[in-house]
Amino acid sequence: MSEKSYEIPEDCQYTDSDEWVRIDDGVVLVGITDFAQSELSDIVFVELPDPGTQLDKGQNMGVVESVKAVGDLFAPIAGEIVRVNARLEEQPELVNEDPYGEGWIVALAAEDLDAVDELLSAAEYKASIETRASS
């Protein structure tokens, strides 16, 4: 059986719940990883939080629905939602097609930008999904 290869950009930090985080011009962009979108399969709906919503780290902030599963989205760090990717309302498949680009989900104003450094590195995330795939 061949091992699947997943895109895991070095310029992102990751969570155990398969969200990615990238600091972009002072805000924190958040989406789901290539591994997560692959596991979910064809995404048909993304429930987005409202801008202005204040989130604690680990708090549920939305849902991604696919043809075979529903996955919760969790805030990787504490902060306020400053933007959502409204294109996902009409084009949820962007999460499958470009999870680290056009398929981003929310932008957060972080309470503490240093909290991003406490998330998993690309190498740590890769080890995490390899461990899960082998169990």
Residue pairs with C-beta under 8 A, 6 or more apart in sequence:
3 133
4 38
4 133
6 33
6 34
6 35
6 38
6 126
6 129
7 34
7 99
7 100
8 14
8 33
8 34
8 35
8 122
8 125
8 126
9 20
9 22
9 100
9 122
10 122
11 22
12 20
12 21
12 22
12 100
12 122
13 20
13 21
13 22
13 76
13 116
13 117
13 119
13 120
13 121
14 20
14 21
14 33
14 119
14 120
14 121
14 122
14 124
14 125
14 128
15 21
15 74
15 76
15 119
15 120
16 120
16 128
17 72
17 74
18 32
18 33
18 35
18 36
18 39
18 71
19 30
19 31
19 32
19 33
19 36
19 73
19 74
19 76
20 30
20 31
20 32
20 33
20 99
20 100
21 28
21 29
21 30
21 76
21 77
21 116
21 119
22 28
22 29
22 100
23 29
23 113
23 116
24 107
27 82
27 83
27 107
27 108
27 109
27 110
28 76
28 77
28 79
28 107
28 108
28 109
28 110
28 113
28 116
29 104
29 106
29 107
30 73
30 75
30 76
30 104
30 105
30 106
30 107
30 108
31 95
31 99
31 100
31 103
31 104
31 105
32 40
32 64
32 71
32 73
32 95
32 99
32 103
32 105
33 99
33 125
34 99
34 100
35 129
36 64
36 71
36 99
37 43
37 95
37 96
37 99
37 103
39 69
40 64
40 66
40 68
40 69
40 71
41 66
41 67
41 68
41 69
42 66
42 67
42 68
42 93
42 96
43 64
43 65
43 66
43 92
43 93
43 95
43 96
44 65
44 66
44 67
44 92
45 63
45 64
45 65
45 92
46 62
46 63
46 64
46 65
46 85
46 88
46 89
46 92
46 95
46 105
47 62
47 63
47 64
47 65
48 62
48 84
48 85
48 86
48 88
48 89
48 105
48 106
49 55
49 61
49 62
49 81
49 84
49 106
50 81
50 84
51 81
51 82
51 83
51 84
52 80
52 81
53 61
53 80
53 81
54 79
54 80
55 61
55 75
55 78
55 79
55 80
55 81
55 108
56 75
56 78
57 75
57 76
57 77
57 78
57 115
58 74
58 75
59 74
59 75
60 72
60 73
60 74
60 75
61 73
61 74
61 75
61 81
61 106
62 72
62 73
62 105
62 106
63 70
63 71
63 72
63 73
64 70
64 71
64 73
64 92
64 95
65 71
73 105
75 108
76 116
76 119
77 108
77 110
77 111
77 112
77 115
77 116
77 119
78 110
78 111
78 112
78 115
79 108
79 109
79 110
79 111
80 108
80 109
81 106
81 107
81 108
82 107
82 108
82 109
83 106
83 107
84 105
84 106
84 107
85 94
85 103
85 104
85 105
85 106
87 94
87 102
88 94
88 95
88 103
88 105
94 102
94 103
95 103
95 105
96 103
97 103
110 116
120 128
